[in-house]
Amino acid sequence: MTPSLNVSVIIVSFNTCELLRNCLKSVFEKTTEVSFEVIVSDNGSVDGSVEMVKGEFPQVVLIENNANLGFGTANNRGLDVAKGEFVFYLNSDTLLLNNAIKVFYDYWKKHENESFGALGCNLVDANGMLTESHGKFPESKKLLKKMARHLLAFYAKCVLKFFGCDISGIRPVPVYERYIGDVDYVVGADLFVKNSPYARFDENFFLYYEETDMQLRMKNDGLRRSLIEGPSVIHLVRGGKNKIDDVLRYGSFSIIQSEISKVRYTKKNLSGISAILLKFMISLHWMSPYVFKNARKFYRKLWSV
């Protein structure tokens, strides 16, 4: 089927009503000189997100999944109906500061013979500071070493917390540098891709690592992934709120899902033995009293990966 639009913007929504409203406003206010549609794939929000989209943005294609399908699956439901030549996966906690969609589109069309698989840009946070925009493909040894270091640090913090020590300043704040050029993978918060089979996520990943897995397939088939100059996008990182205790944060649903996805990625793309070792270390992590309450119901899922 010949695409009827230049770009399909796909946004997954899950209980982020105000963030989604601001994201949609920025898309419609900043995007000009390119034909586009916006598709919101809602994962069963109960905070009025669906009603807000229907009432304030009737031009949006709204998909009501009526359940939390996960990030990749919800994006795929949007991809199923996308009419654009290109797809722009955009988080609901982002804001476009300029005509970013046209910049991405023009750049790709101008460099069509350069075998691109994905484009992104240098994201900034609410304070204008650079935030995570790309990453390196995981390697088995590095994943295991990082998880081992994390376990030691985590349980040290648990001991300090038990004795009432202030651990709020222990976790280092990452510093990101501006980068332009080819990367291993572009983060999924602003991911510009061709509307093709490469745009589809592996639905076995519920949350996290799905864009890494997608772009590893691109790499294996010789497609480039790059950050470009020009687009300006804020990523609020889940609203920039919930700055809770570092130890307690690791019992959150998103972190638990991230660890399950890490095992899934490792087993699929790296090493079965490494995946088993990761399962053991993650299980030790989940035994902490600060994590176990939330993690216990996911043990079976972890070991079934």
N, C-alpha and C positions, 0 to 999 in steps of 0.2 A: 504494500500500500504506500502510495506517495504521500509524504508528510504534508499536512495542510498548514502548518505553523512552523515558525523558526524554532521556538523553544517551549517546552513544557516544564513548568516549575512544579516540583512535587514536594509537599511539606507533610510530614507525619505529625499528627496532633494527638497528645494524650494529657489531658488536664493541665493545659498551659494557656488558658483562655486569653488572658491579658497579653502574654507574650506573643501569642498567635495573632491577635488583633494588630499589634504594633508591627509585627513582621509583614503581614499582608498589606498594611498601609504603606510601608516602605517600598514594597515590590511595586504596587500600583502607582505610587508617587514618583518613583525614580526611573521606572522602565519606560523608555520611548524608542522610537525608530526601529523597532523589532517586533514582529508578531509573536504573541505568546499567550499561553493559558496558564492558569494556576489551578493545581489539583491538591486538595487537602484530603489526606487519608486519615480518618479519625479512628483511633483504637479504643473506642468505647468510653470516651470522656464523660464525666458526670459533673463537670464544673460549668456547664453552659457553653462550651466551645462550639458545639454543633449548632445550637440556636443562634449564637453570635454570628457564625459564618453565614447562615441562612438569612439572617436579618440585615446584616451590614455589608455583606459581600456576595450578593446573589449571582454575580458573574463567575464565582469560583465553582469548579467542579468538585462537589463534595461526595466522598465515599465514606459511608458509615459502616465500619467493620463490626461494630457492636461487641467487640471484645478486644483485649490487648493481644494483638497478633505478633508483637515485636517490631523492631525497627525495619529490618530488611523485608519481611513479609508485607508490612504495610506499604512500604515503598513500591514493592512489586505490584500491589493492587493498583497503585497509581500508574505505574508503567503500563499496565494492561490496557488502560484507556487513553494513554498519552498520544497526542496527535502531532507533537513537535518533531522536527528533524533531530533536535538535541534535547537532552533532559538535564535539568538543573535541580539536583537534590539539595534542599535547603532545610536546615533545622528551624523549628518554630521559635527558638531563642536566638535568632539572628536579626540583624537590621541592615538593609542595604543603604549605604551612604551616598552612592552615586549610581550611574547607569551601568551597574556591574554586569547585568545579563547581556547587554549589547556588546560590552567590551569582550566578554568571553566568546560570544558568538562571532564577532568580527575577527578576533585573533585566530580562532579555529579555522574559519573560512579562508583566511589569508595564508595559513600554514597547513592546508589540507594534505599536502604531499609529505608531511613530516611524521605520519603514523602516530598521531596522538590517541591515547586511550582515555585520559582524564586530565582536566585542568582544575586548578584551585588558585587561591590567592593568600597573601599574608593577612591572617585574621587579627583583629584587635579586640580587647575586652572593653567593658563599659568605661574604663578609665583611659582608653586610648593606648594601652600597653599591648605589645605583641603577645599573642597567645598561641597555643598549639595549632599548627596549620598543616603539618605533614609528619611522617614518621618513617622509621626504618623497618623493613620486614624482620619479624622475629626470627631468631636462631635458637636451636635447642639448648645449647650450652649457656647462652646468655640468659635465656628464660629461666633455666634452672638456678643459675647463680643469683639472678635477681630475686627469685622467689625465696631462696635460702636466706639472703640478706634481709629480705622483707620480714621473714618469720622471726629472725633474731631481734630485729628492731621492734617489731610489733609486740613481742612478749616482754621486751625490756620496758616498753611504754606501758604495758598492762601492769607490770610490777610497780612502776612509778605512780601510775594512776591509783592503784590499790592503796598506796601509802599517802595518797592525797597530794602528790606533787603536781605542780603546774606544768603540763606538757604541751601547752598551746603553741609554744615557739620552737618546738623540737623539729617539726616537719619543715624542711627547706622549701622555699618558694622557688619553683623553676623559672629560669630566665630564658627567654626565647629571642633568637636573632632573626632579622629580616633575611629572607632568602629568595632568590629568583633562579629558576632553572629546574632541571629534572630531579625528581625525588622518587623514593620507593613507593610511597602512597600518599595521596591527598586525604585529609580527614573528611569524614562524611558530612560535616556541617555545611560545607559549600562545595559540592562535587558536580562538575560540569562534564557530561559525557555524551557520546553519540547515542541516539535511540537505536540500539542494536542488542543482540544477545549479551554483549559484554556489560550492558547496563543493568542486568538482572542480578539480584543478590541471592546467595545460597540461603534458603529459608530455614536451614537447620540452625543457623545462628539467630538467637533471639535478640540479643543486645550486645553490641561491641564486636569487633574483629570482622564484621561483615564487609566493610569497605576495604579492609586489608586483604581479605580473601579474594574479593572481586578483582583488586588491582594486581594481585599476584598472578591471576589468570592472564591479565593483560600483559604483564611482564613476560610471562612464559611464551606468549604469542608475539612478542616483539613490539608491543605498543607502549609508547612513552606516557609518563605521568609527570606533570609539571606545574609549578607555581609561576604565575605571570604577574607582571606589573600592570596596574591600572584599576582593577576592581577594588572597591573599598567596602568591607563588610565587618560589622561588629558581631562577635559571638559572645553572648552573655554567659555561656556555660551554665545551663539550667537556671538562668535568671540571676546568677551571681549571688544567690542567697544560700541559706542552709549551711553557713560556715560553722558546723558543729565540731565538737571534739574529734580529733584525728582518729582515735581508737574506736569511738562509736561509729564514725563514718564507715569504717570497714565492715560493719554489719548491715549496711544499707542494701536494698534490693539491687541497685545498679551495680555495686561492687561485686556482689555475689554472682550476678549474671555475667559480669566481665570475666570472672575467674572460670566459670563454666565454659564460656566462649574461648578463653585462652587454651583450655584443654582440648576443645573441639578443633581449634585451628592447628594446634600442635599435632594431634592425631592425624588430621586430614593431610596436612602439608609438610610435616617435618618427620616425626618419629613416634611410633607407638610406645616404645620404652620410655621416652621422655614424657609422653602424655601420662603414663602410669605413675611416674615419679612426681609429676605435677599434682596428680590427684592425691597422693599421699601427703604432700606438703600443704595443699589447700585444705585437706581434711584436718590436719594439725592446726591450721589457722582457725578453722571453723569451731574447734573445740574450746576456744576462748569463751569465757562467760559473757564477754561483750559482743560476741558474734553468734554464739550457738542458738540463742533464742530465735533469731531470724533465719539462720542457715540450716537448721536441722531438717526442715522439710525438703531441702534441695540435695541432700546426700545421695538419694537414689538417682536423681537426675545426673549428678556429677559422675557417679560411677557407671552410669549407663552410656555415657558418651563414648 
